[in-house]
Amino acid sequence: MLSLPPTVRVFVATAPCDLRKQFDGIAVLVEQGLHHDPRSGHLFVVFNRRGDQVRILFWDRQGYCLFAKRLERGRFRLPWDSPAAGAAVEMEAAELALILEGIDLTVLSVFGVWAGLAVSAMFNMPPSFVIVAIACTVWSVVQLGRHRIRLPTSRSRAAKKS
């Protein structure tokens, strides 16, 4: 889970990026393409065209830091349909953490995850906690369906004992 101060914002480029770029190349993309200051301390996230690699650039008062992740199989599921060149979407750190874990936010919104924000307000819990808890539940259900795992029931246990 990403733990970031509340002042740090997360900006995600909606258009795919050439990830052969490194520190300075992505900083120029952020400055000229997204019209943000790359030294602001915020996170700037870019994905490649195939959607299987991500780079996150941020400034930590001494220099640029670059986080990279490549999936061996599959793709990151991004919550927007058509990329717009030069556009950036701002999202919560919890949403970015879910995307980096391979969870599809569009599926979660179908299950009413964002209603969990109201629940978090009622019980005075951080919204990211509720979103992650629901995401883990949905992920478990998907894994059970994908592997066709049957959970033991009381009848099957009783039948095995006799």
C-alpha positions, 0 to 999 in steps of 0.5 A: 500500500502506498502511504503518502502525505495528504499534500501529495497529489497523483497525476496519471497521463492518459496517453501512452508514453515511450518508456525508453525515456528516463528521469529527464525525458519523463520530467520534460513530458510532465512539464511540456505535455501535462503542464505540471512542475515535475519538481513539485513533489507530486507523483506523475504516472505514465504507462506504455502503449501495451499497458504492461509497464508503468513509471512513476516520477517524483522529486524528493528535494535532492533529485528525481526518483523513478519507480518502474514496474513491468508485468510478466503477463497481463495489463494494468487496467486503467479506468478510462477508455480513450486516451487524450494526448496531453491530458492528465487525470488526478487520482487518489493514492489508494486508486493507484495502489489498486491499479498497480496490484492489477485490480480493475477499478471499472469492475469495482465501481460496478459493485458499488465500491465508491459507496464505500466512501459513505460507509467510511465517513459513517464509521470514521475510517479512512476511505482507502481502507474501505476501498482496499477491503472491498477490493480484496473481497472482490479479488477473492471472489474472482479468484474463487471463480477463476480456479473453480475452488469449492469451499467445504460445506457442512454437508461435505464435512459430515459426509467425509466423517462417516 
